[in-house]
Amino acid sequence: MSTEEAESGSRIEAAGERSIAARQIGSAYTGDVILPAEALQAAERVTAAPGVSNLPPLPLCLGRQEELTWLRRTLTGQREGAITQSGTVHGLGGIGKSTLALHYAHQYRGDYTLIWWVNAASPDEIETSLTSLTQTLVPGWAATAVRGAQVAWARQWLAWHPGWLLVYDNVDNPDDLAPYTGALHQGHHLATSRRTTGWPDTAPTLTLGNLHPDDAQNLLCRLVFKDTTPTARQQADARALTAELGHLPLAIKQAGAYLAQNRGISFDAYRRRLGTKLTKTAHGLAAERTIARIWDVTLHDLEQWDPLAIQVLHTAAWLAPDDIPHTLLTPPGTAPDDIAEAIGTLAAYSMVSDTGTTVTVHRLVQAILRAPRPADDTQLPLHLQGRDRAEQAVLRSLPPSSGQDATADNKWDSLIPHLVTLAATTPPGHHNAPLADAYTTAANRLHQQGHTARTIPLLKATLAQREQVMGDTHSHTLTSRGNLAYAYLEAGDLARAVPLFEATLPQYEQILGDTHPQTLASRIHLAGAYQKAGDLERAIRLYETTLTQYERILGDAHPHTLASRIHLAYAYRESGNLRRAIRLYEATLTQCEQILGDTHPHTLASQSHLAGAYQEAGDLTRAIDLYEATLRQRERNLSDTHPDTLNGRHNLACAYQEAGDLTRAINLLETTLTQYERILGDTHPSTLASRNHLAGAYQTAGDLERAINLYEANLTQCERILGDTHPHALVSRNNLAYVYLEAGDLERAINLYEATLGQSEQILGDTHPRTLASRIHLAGAYQTAGDLERATRLYEATLTQCEQILGDTHPNTLASRNNLAGAYQKAGDLERAINLHEATLTQCEQILGDTHPHALVSRNNLAGAYLEAGDLERAINLYEATLSQSEQILGDTHPQTLASRNNLAGALQEAGDLARAIPLFEATLRQREQILGNTHPDTVLSRRNLAGAYQAAQAVQQRSTATPATDHGQQQP
């Protein structure tokens, strides 16, 4: 996709395309600040005071000695480990994972320079914990730094300093840790999680079961009697009670806390009380029912003794579970001492964990408290009272708006997890207008940060409220529905996005009319969804219809008309109709310059689109000139680090790479990636796209090790941020498979290609263009592995689908035909190969033009087939013509030109014309050493070819009849 997508309307869906499959990436508008260089340098010099940590107090932990020994041995031998719960798919906490990790951290505290407890239920919560690390180590600087800068500083500090321990508590997705465990190697990583699968092979996992009956009994007795020895009867009753509790550590802890506070109640009496709480209304897994029975007893008594504590607990049930500030739990007019005492009571009963300023509530506690319970008919049920208090607390804490200053932005970022939790847990039929406005602001903030997919709970709650309050067809409801559809689209959930867009458009037409600007915008959005889904025919028809309406209603020169024209041009481009696309882009740019001015952002975006079309058409000289002009204007008018400037720099770097100027391309890509990371953040979709392209440049330059490392890291982040089945993740997976293939790791390449194809078929459909491309890549891997039968069958099936779906002359169809011809040639069926190569070349010349890079490649392939068939005269003539055109079109040192020169030299050697072959081999080797480096695979091939030619010349000189057989290394440019 070109750098900028034309905008239509001011709604949230006005963001640009950010496809990592394309040569260019889309616009991203964010407000994050740059991390100053002096702050990054300071991380290197700042040392932590001895014993620095944020560890919660150490709870009682009996037993688990074998597990502690395993942990110590694992972490001192390797750098990461994970504690997981046994046999849990939808399982709950309470097994003692966090307690064991905390016990380990306290026991070996003296062996670490710093220990930091990280709430790791989501990427946002991990980043929040890292900001608190920065605030501890450099409080002065952190006070004025925005969240992204604080996270970057913490990562930098951990990269520089050895001997630390990070404990990631309650990991929901193991991939969330990859950016940290993969990049930070100076300390130990320890994770707790309910997940038993998904961990890297290098991270050993410890499956933690329930306590041994003896340990369970001893733990309960210690909690209740402290240092007093229980009687034999008490020990027997304790054993019976722990058996009733399933030896679940959290249940034992809760029961022990209650009995310690109520010494007059015996183990046996408490066990009998539990029996009365197990009613028909108990739901969930065994562990969940057990915990619910225990808390029923505790909550019943707390309601009598400390009503404020019950209020606080029910409020906390609706907020994000970790790091809830005391201020959010304090009702208006309540004295701080009273709230501290209430929280202290809850902590004493082990209902919450308290740091003195923030509270953490177990997720199971929250789930049970949010469930409806029998209540007085005269009052609002307790769980809904808690919901109301939580909503009001968050609303009172919100700054007026985000984007005003760093302090307000940081406050919003700290409250967004609570807003997302409120949105995700909205009771049926519930509505709160101010809260819906806050959901919208939070969604816009996440969207600006590149995390549109995470806005889905917020947008779903907003839509449900607007449908209920305003009606199904109110204009605000329709806008909400469009925003949610766009979030689904950004999340790669086409199955939800397209039907929602389709449902919204007829409502706009009925309510506002067929030609209302919002109706037209809705039509554009639906066309865009069809385009993403690969249904280009429907997309183009809808774009054309909408453009006609824009021209009639708003006029030929209206900005929305110009934007609609750009959308249509891009659809033409994606469908392979480059001539129509370029004509429309050129006409639109001329109008933008006349109407909006030469330096207007929309004009610059239009320039960038046209440059991308030139690039795809093989006209790299015009493309690069236009990219360079656009970048100069953006640097002058927008600033050096504006997101549009970064996108322009990225696009120019990709054009340099395609033109064969790898040095300039890599330098510019590296610079741009660093700026993306600083300005947009490490996990912004544009940053992921930039990292992907840099890995591709390393691969082209022959630096496969760096390429693989970067592709692997990027795929992990892509899966974590966008999801495992997002279309961008599929593209990233495909890129990694290709570099494995190029590195000779055929098994990993084929496995990854097969997995990617299976997901593409499932997510995008059997005939989506990306699915077809994935099928072609897999066929190529089979061919490289020597499995020509499977490769040919897959190529043939894919070509048939390309012809049916994309049309007979689409560039992808031509490429598919070329691949099949290559497979026939590899299998020795030269007649079929030559016929297909000739037909493909004719079509390339007709559709793309005689000098298009694809036509040059097709010509080279046909010459190779002639050579293999022994038709040396036709092969040499075609190679000579192709080399001459490559030099004129691409330049003397372009990789395709060098490959063409190598191929001609090989054909001349085959024909016995060593006098012409050797100088060509020598020239190619010199240029490859200069352009690609001494160790690039193409350079190594050139050196081998030249050595073979020297040997052949020496044999001729010695009048030997045994001329050495030489593989001339025929190459596809």
N, C-alpha and C positions, 0 to 999 in steps of 0.2 A: 504494500500500500504506500502511496506517496506520503510525504511527511504530514501534510495537512489534509484532513477531511473537511469538506465544506460544511459549515454550520447551518442549521436551519432551526431557528427559534432559540429561546434562551433557557430551555429546560435542561435538566441534568444530562439528557442524552446527547447534548451537543458536543460531547468529547470526540476526539479523533480516533481513527482506527490505530491499533497498536500491534498489528500482526507481526509476529517474529518470523513468519514464513517469508515475508516480502523483503525486497532489497532495502526498502526504507521503512521507517517507523512513523507512527502517527503522532499528532500533536498531543501534548499533555500540559495542562495549565495548573501549576501548583504554586503554593506560597511558602514553601519551606526555605529556611535561610541557609547560608553557606557556613560550614564549620571553619572558623578562622585557622590559618596555618599555625599561629602561635599556640592555639589550643591543642592541636594534634601533636605538636612538638612537646608541649607540657606533659602529655601522658607518658612520654618516655622518661621524664625526670621525676615525676611525682612518685613517692614511695608510700606504702601503706604502713600505718603504725602497727606495732606487733599485736597480733591477736584480733585484728579488725574483722568483724563479721556482723551479720544481721540475723544470727540464728535465734529461733524461738527458744524459750527455756526447755530444758531437757525433761521430758516426762519419764515416768517409771517404765522401764522396759526389762521384763524378766524373760529368760530363755533367749532364743535366737543367737546363741553364741557361735554356732556353726556358721550361721549366715554372716555374722560380723567377721569371722575369720575369712570366709570366702570373699567378702567385699574387700578386705584389706589386701589379700593376696592378688585379687584381680586388679585393683587400682594401682598397686605398686608395680605390677608386671605390665599392665596396659593402662591406657589413660581414660577409659570410659567403661561404664557398666550400667546395667539397668535392673531395677527391682520391679517385677511385674506380678500380677495376681494370677493365680492358677485357674486355668479353664474358664476364663471369663470372656464372653462375647458381648453381652449386654450387662456385665456384672457391675457391682458397686464397690465403693471403697470400704474401709473398715477392717482390712486384713492386717494393717500395721506397717504398710510400706513406708509412709512418711516417718513414723516413729523410729523404724530401724535406721533409715537414712540419717535422721537427726541424732540418734545414738552414736552412729559411726562418726559423724561430724564433731560431736562433742568429745568423744573418746580420743580422737586423733587431732584435736584442735592445735596442739602445740607443734605438729609436723607441717602445718601449712602457714604461708605468709598471710593469706586472706581466705576466708570462707564466706561465700555469698549464697543465700537461699533464694532461688528464683522460682516464682510462681509461673508455671509453664503450661497452663491449660490452653493457651492460644499464643500466636506470635505477638499480639499486642501486649499480653501480660508479661511475656519474656522481656520485651522492650521496656515496659514499666519498671521491672525489677532492675534492669541495667541503668535506667535513669537514676534510681535511688543509689546505686553504686557510685555513679558520677557525683551525685549530690553529697555523698559522704566523703569522697576523696578531694574534691575541689568545690566546696560549697559556694565560694565567692563567685567563681565563673559560672557555675551551674545555675545560680539564681537568675541570670539574665539570658541563659541559653535556651533555645527551643528544644523540644523533645528529641527530634531527629539528631541534633548536634550532640545531645547528651548520650544518646545510644552509641553514636560513632566514637565518642571519646572513651566510653567504657570498653568497647571492643578494642580500641587502640591500646588502652592501658593493659588489658589482658594479653594482648599480642606481645607486649614488650617485657612483662614481668613474669618470672617463674614462680612455681611453688604454691599456686592457689587451688582451691577446690570450689567448683560450681555444683550446687545441688539443684537439679531441675525437678520440682515437685509437681506431681499430677499431670504428666505429659499426656495429652490426648492424641497427638499425631507425632510419631517419631521423626517424621521429616521436618518438623518445626525446629529440631535441634541441629540440622545439618549445617546451617551457616555458622554455627558456633563450634561444634565438635570437629567440623571439617577444616576450620581456619585457625582455631586457637589450640596450640599444642604445648603451651608452657606449663599447664597444670592438669588437674584431674577433673573429669566430667562424671557426675553420678545422677541418674534419673530414676524417678518413681513413676509408675504408670499402671493403669488397668490393662493396657494393651500387651498381649503376649507375642504378637507378630509385628512385622514391619521394621524391626531393628536391623542395623547393618550387621553383616556377618562378623565384622571385627569387634562388635560390642557384645560381650557375653551377657546373658540375661539370667537372673536368679528368680525362679518361680517360688513365690512365697505362699505357703499354705496357712491354715488356721493353726493356733497354738496347740502344742501337745497338752493333753489333759492335765498333767502335773504342772506344767508351766502356767496354764490357764488358772488352775486353782491357786497357785502361789501368787500370781499377779493380783487376783481378786482379794485375797487375804491381806496382801501388803497395802493395797489401796484403802481397804476398810480399817484395818487394825494398826497400820503404820508399823511401828517396831514391836508391838505387843504380839505375843504368841497366841494364836487361836487354839481353842480346845479341839479335841478330837471330833466332837459333834459339829462344831462350827466348820471344821475342815471338810467333813462329810457333806454338810449342807452346801458349802461353797462349791464342792465338786459337782453336786447335783445341779446347782444353779448355772455353773459354767457349761455343763452339758446341755441344759435347756437353751442356753444362749449360743450353742453351736461352736463354742470355743473361738468365737469371733472377737478379736482384740478390741475393736471399737465398742462393741456391745458390752464387753467386760468393763472397759474403762467408764462407760456411761453408768452402768449399774454400780460400779464401785464408787464413783463420785456421789451418786445419790445416797448410797448407804452410809458413806462417810459423813455426809451432812445430817443424816437421820439415824443416829446410832441406836435409837429405840426400836428400829425395825430389823428383824432378823433376816438371814438369808432365806429361810424357808417361807417366812411371811411375804417377802418380796416376790419369791418365785410364784406363790399362789396368786398374788395380785397381777402378775404378768398374764396368768391364764385367763383372767376375766377381760383382758384387753384384746384378746384375739377373737375378733368377731367376723361376721360374713363380709364386712366391708374392707377387710385387710386385703391388699393387692400387692403385686410385685413378686420379686424373687424371695427365697427363704431369708436371705440376709436382710432384705428390706423390711420384711414383716417382723423380723426379730428386733431390729432397731426401732421400728414404729411402736412396738409394744413397750419397749423400755422408755421411750420418750413420752408416751402417753402418761406413764406414771410420774415422770419428772415434771412435765408440763402441768399436770393437774395440781401438783403441790405448789409449783411456782405461781400459778394463777392466784392462789390464796395468799402466798407470802410476799410476793414481789411483782405486782401487776406491771410496773414499769419495765422490768426485765422481760416479761412476756411481750410487751409492746415492741421493745427493741428487737427481740428475736424475730417476731413476725415481720417487722420492717426489713430486716436484713435478708429475709427469705426471698425477696423480690429483686435484690441487687446482685451485681457480680459477686461471686463468692469470696474473692481475695481482696485484701487491702481496702476494706470499707472504712472510710474516715469516721471517727467518732462524731464529727459534725453532721454527717448524713443521718446518723441514728438518734440525734438529739431533737426531741420535739420542741417547738417554740415555747419559750418561757420556762424551760427545764434548766435547773442549775447544773453546771458542769460536774459538781461533786455527786449529784444524784445520778447522772448518767454513768459516771465512772463506777459508782457503787453497783448499779444495775448490771453493767457489763462485767464487773468483778464477780457478781453472783452467777451469771451465765458461764463465766470461765471456770468458776469453782465446780459447777456441775458438768464441765466439759462439753457444754453446748456450743461454745465459741473458743477461738484462740485470740488472745489480746496482746498487742505490743505496747499498749499505753496510748497510742494515737490511732491505730487502725485495728480492725477486727477481721478475722477470717472465719467463715462458716463452712462446715462440711456440706458438699453438694447434696448428700442424702438428706441432711437436716432440712435444707431448703426445699427439696422435692416433696417431703412429707408435709412441711408447714404450708406449702402452696396448695395442697389438696383440700377440697371442701370438707368441713367437719360439721357435725350437728351443732347448732347454736340456738340461742334464744330467738324466738320469732320476733321479738321487739327490737332487735338490734342487728346491725350489719355483721355478718360472720367475721370471726377473728382474722381469717386469712385475707379477706377483702379489706378489713381495716388496715392490716399491714401493707397491703398493696397501695392503699390511698396515702398512707404516711410516706411510703417509699417514693411515690410519684411527687408528692409535695416537697419532700426533702431535696430531690434532684433538681426540681424546678427552681427552688429557692437558691440553690448553689450555682446555677448557670450564670456565666457572664452575659452581658447584653447581646453580644454577637461574637462570632469568631472572625479571624482575619484582621483584627484591629491592632493587636500588639502581641508580643511573645507571651506575656503573662496570661492574657485571655485565651490564647491558643492552647497553652499548656493546660489551663483549667478545663477547656473543652476536651482535650485529649484524655485527661484523667477521668472525666465523667462519661465519655462515650461508651466504655464497657458496661456501665450501669444502664445507660439508655438502651443499648443493644439487648441486655438481659430483660429489661422491662418490656421491650417490644416483642421479644421471642416468647414471653410468658403471658401475653395479654389474655385475660379470661374472655370467653365468648360474650359478645354483646357489650363489652366494656369500652368506654370512650372518654377521652380527656383532651380537649382541644389544644390547650397550651402545650401538652406533652407531644401531641402530633406535630406541632410547629417545631419543637425541639428535635424530634426525630428527623424532620426535613433538614434542619441545620446540620445535624450530626451526619446525615447521609451525604450532604454536599461536602462537608469537611473530609470524609473518607474518600469521596470521589476525587476531590482535589489532590489527595495524597496517592491516588492511583489504586485505591482499594475498593473499587466500585462493587465488586462481587460481595464484599462484606456488608454492603448496605441492604441486602435483601430482607433481613428481619425487620429493619426500620421501615422500609418501603412497604412491606406486606402489612404491617400494623397500621401505617398511615392510610393505605388503601382501604383496609377493612373499616376503619373509623369513618372515612369519607363516604363510603358506600352506605353505611348505617345512618349517618347524620345528614348528609347532603343528598343522598340518592344515587342510584346507579349511573345516571346520565349527566350529573352536574359536571360543569367544565373542570372543576378542581379534581373531581373523581377521575375523569378521563386523563388529566395530566398525571395523576398518581399512578394510574394503570400503565401509562406509557413509560413512566420512570421505572416501574418494577420490571416491565418487559425489557427495557434497556439493560437493567442490572443482570437479568437472566442471560441476556445476550453476551454481556461482558464476562459472565461466569462460564460461558461456553455451553449453557443449557438451552440449546436451540429448540428442544422439544417443548419447553415452557414459553420461550420468548416469542416464537412465531405465532402460535395460537393466540397469545395475549395481544400482540400487535393486530392480528386479524380481527379479534373481537372489538378492539378499540376503534378501528377505522370506521366501520358502519355506524357506530354510535356518534362519532364526530359528524358524519355525513347527515344523520337524522337530526341531530340537535342543532348544529351550527350551520349546516348547509354544505353543499358539495364543493364550494369554492372558497370557503372561509380559510384564512391563513393557517389556522391550527389543523384544519382538515388536510390541507396540502402538506403540512409538516408531518402529520401522521402517515400520510401516503408515502412520503420519502423514507420515513423510519421503517415502514413495512417492506419497502423495496430493498432497503439496506439489509434487513433480516433475511429476505430471500437470497440476496447476494452472498451473505455469509454462509447460508445453508447450501450454497452451490447451485441454486436454482436461478441461473443467470437469465434464462429466457423470460421468466415471470418478472424478475427484477428490472430488466431493460424495458419491458412493456409498461410497467408501472412508472418507472422514471420518465419515459417519453411522454406518457399521458400527463403526468404531473407538471413537467416542464411546459407543455403546451398551455396548461391552465395558468401557471405562473405568468407566462408571457401575456396571456389574455387579461388576467385580473390585475396583476401588479405592474406590468409593463416589461419591455425587453431589457431594460437596464437596471431593474431593481436588484438590490443585493441578494434577495432570496432567489431571484431568477438566475443570477450568476452562480450562486451556490448549487442550485438544482442542475445547472448545465455541467458543473464540475462532477457532480455525482454520476450523471449519465455518461460523461466522458470516461470516468474510471470504470464503469460497468462495461463499456465498449472495450476498454483496454484489457480488462480481465477476461473478456470473452474471446480475446485474440484478434479483435478488429482494431488494430493499431492505427490504421490510416484514419478511420472515422474519429477515433479517440484524439489523435493529434490535431486534426482539423478543428475539433470542438474545443480542445484546450487552447489552441492558438487564438481562436475567435474570442473565447472568454477572457483570456489575458488582455487582449487589446481593449475589450470593453472595460475591464477592471482598471486599466491604466487611464482610460479616458474619463471614467466616472468617479473612481475612488482616489485616483492619484497614484503616482509611481511607487510610493513608499508605504501605502496602506497595507496593514497585515493581510487582508484578503488578496490584495494584488500579489504580495510576496508568496502567499500560499499557492496562488494560481501559477506563479512562475515555477515553484517547486514541483507542482503536479506535472507541468509541461516538461520539465527537465527529466522527471521520472519516466515519462512516456518516450522521450528521445532515447533515454538509456535502454529501455526495453526494446526499442526498435533498432538498437545497435549503433545509434548515432552518438557515440560517446563524446566526441569533440563538442558538439552543441550542448549535450547534457552537462558536461563538466563546466563549460563556460557559463551556462545559466545557473547552475548550482553555486559557482563561485560568486557570481554577481548577487544572487539572493543572499548568500551568507554575509557578504560585505555590507549590504544594506541593513540586514538584521543586527549585525554588530554595531553599526552606527546608530540605528534608530531604537533598538530594543535593549541593548547592553550585551556584554560578552557572555553572560551566564543565563540569559533568559531561556526558558524551555524551548521556544521556537528557534533560537540561535543554536542551541545544542542539537536540535533535530536537523537543522540545516547542515551543521558540521558533520553529523553522522552520515547524512545522505551523500555529502561530497566525498567522505572517506570511502563509502561503498562504491561510488563511481570510480574513484582512483583504483580501487581493488579490481574492479571489472576491466579497467583499462590496462591492467598489468603493472601498475605503479605500486608495488606492494610496500615499499619503504614508506612512502608518503601515507598510504592507506593505514598501515599499522600504527604509525606515529599518531595520526589524527584520531584513530579509533581508541587508542590507549588514553590520549588526552581527554577525549569526549566521555569515555566511560568513567574516568576519575571525577569529572565534573557532574555527570549524572548521579553518581553515588553521593557526592557532597550536597547536591542541590535537591534532588528528588528522593534520595534515600536508596538504601541498598537493595530494597525489594520492590521498587516501583516497576510497573510493567515496561516502561521505557528503558530503565536500567537493565532489566533482564534482556530486552531486545538488543541493547548495545553490547552486552556481554556475549550474547550469542553470535553477533556479527564479528566481534573481535576473535572469538574462537575459530570462526570460519576463515578469517584472514591468516591466523597462525597455521591452520590446516593447509591453505593454499601455498603458504610459504614453506611448507614441508616440516614445520615444527609440530609434529604430531603429539608429542608428550604434553606440551603446553595446551594444545587444542583439546586433547582428551580431558585433562584436568579441569579446564574451564567449562567445557560442555557438561561434564558430570556435575560440577558445582551448580551450574546454571539450571540444569534439569531438576535437581533437587529443590532449588528455590522456586522454580516455576511450578512444580507439583505442590509445594507448600502454599504458595501465595494464590495460585489460580485453581488448584485442584488437579487430581491425577488424570482426569479425562477431559480437561479443557483443551480446545483445539491447539492453543499455543504449546501446551505440554506435549501434545502428540508431535508437533513439528520439532520441538526440542529433542524429543526421544529419537525421531528419525535422523536428525543431524548427528547425534551421538553414535547411532548405529553406523552411519556412513563413515565416520572417522575411525571406528573400530575396523570396518571393512578395509579402509585404506592402510591401516596399520597391520593388516594381515591377521587380525583376530576374527576369523570367519565365524566361529561358533557363537561368540557374543553378538556379533553383528546380525547374524541370521535370527537368533533368538529374539533380539530386540526388534528387528524388523517385523517378525511374525506377530509379536505381542502388540506392536503399534498398529499393524494392519487390522488385527482383531478388534482393537478399541476403536479405530476409525470407522470400521463397518458398523459397529454397535452404536457409536455416538453420532457420527455424521451421516451414516447411510451408505449403502453399497455402491452408489454411483456418484457420490460427492467428488468434486475434482481432487480434493486432498486424499481421499480414499484411493482414487485411481493412481495418484502419484505414489502413494505408499505401496501399492501393488507393483508398480514399475520398479521401485527401489528393491523390493524383496526379490523380484525376478532377476535383477542385476546381481544381487548377492548370490543367488543360486548359480547364476552363470559363472561368476568368479570362482565359486567353490567347485566348478566342474560338473554340476548337475544340470546338464543342458536340456534334458527332457522336461524337468519341472520348470526351468526357466522359460523355455519356448512355449509351453502350454500357458503359463501365466502371462507372458507377453501377448500371445494371440488373443486370450480372453480380454485382456485389458485394452488392446487396440480396438476390438469390436465395441467395447463399452465407450471408449473415447469417441469413436465415430458416431455412435448413437446419441451420446449425451452432449458432447462439445461440438460435433460437426466434423466433416471430413478435412477441413483445412485449418482447424484450430492449431496454434503452435504446439500445444501439448499432444495433439493427435499426430502431428508430424514427428515429434520427438519419439512418441511411442512406436511409430512405424520404423523409424531409424533404429531403435533398440531391437525390434524384432528382426530386422535385416541383419544386424550384428550377431544375433543369436544363430540365425541360419548360417552365417559365414563361419562362426566358431564351430558349428556342427559339421562343416564341410559341404553344406548344400549351397555351393557358390552360385548356381544358376538362379535360384530363388532369391538369394541375397542381393545379387546384382540387379535383378529386375526391380526389387523393392527399393533398393538404394536409388536407382535411376528415377523411379516414380516419385520418391520422396524429394529428391533434389529439384525436380521440375516444379513440384508444388511449392517448395520453399522459395524458389526464385519468383514464382508467380505471386505468392501471398506476401512474402516478407521483403522481397527485392533481391537483386543479384549480389549485393555486397553486404547483406545482413550477416552478422556473426554466425547465426544458425545455418545460413546457406553455405558459408565457408566450411563449417564443420561437416555438413552433409556432403559437400564436394570432396573433402578429405577422406571421408568414409568410403565413398564410391571409388576413389583412387586406390585405397587400400584393398578393396575387393578385386579390382582389376589386377593389382599386383599379385595377390594371392592366386588368382586364376591364371597367372603367367602372361597376361597381356601387358608387357612392360611398356610398350610405346604409349598406349592410352593412359596407363598409370602415371608415367613421367610427365606427359603433356598436362594432365589434370593437376598433378602436384605443382608443376611450375606455374600454372595459371592461378592456383589457390595461394601459393606463396606470394606472388606478385600482388594479388588483391589484399592479402593480409597485411603486407607491408604498407600499402597505400591507406587502408581503412583503419587498421589497429595500431600501426607503428612498427618500427623495426625490431623492438625488443619486447613486444607483448608476448606473454606466454603462448598464445595461440600461434603467433608468427614463428616463435622458436620451435614449437612442435611441428609446424608445417615445414620448416627448413630441415629439421631432423628427418622427417618422413621422405622428403625429396632426396636427401643424401642417401638414405637407405635404398631407395628405388634405383638410384644411379649405381650404387655398389652392386646391387643385384644384377644390373645390366652390364657389369664389368667396367663401368666408367669411373675408375678410382681417381683419376686425375681431377674430375669435378666433385666426386663424393667427399674426398678427404678435406679440401678447403671448406666445404660446407659444414662437415662435422666439427672442424676446428673452430670456425666462426661461431657455431651454435654453442660449443662448450665454453668459449670465452664469454659470450654474452650471458649464459646461464650462471657462470661463476660470479659475474658482476651483479646480475639482477636478483638471482635466487639464492646465491651463497654456495659455498663449496660443498656442503653436505646435503643439499636438497635432493630428493629422489630423482628429479629430472636431470640435475647436474650429474649425478652418479651414472644415470643411464647414458648421457652424452659421452661421459668419459669411457664407458665400456664400449660404446659404438665406435668411438674414434680408435680405441685400442684394436678392435676387431678389424677396422679398415687398414690400420698400419700392418697388422699381421697378413692380411690378404695381399697388400702391396708388396710385402717382403717375399711372400710365396711366389708371386708372379715374377719378381725380380730374380729369384733363384731358379726360375723356370720349373717350379715344382708343380706337379699335377694334383697335389693334395691341398687345395685351397681350404683354409679353415672355414667351417660353417659358422655363420655369425647371425645372431638375433639382432636385427636392426632396431628393435625397440620402436616399432611403428606406434605412433601416439594419436589419440583423439585430442584435438586442440581443446 
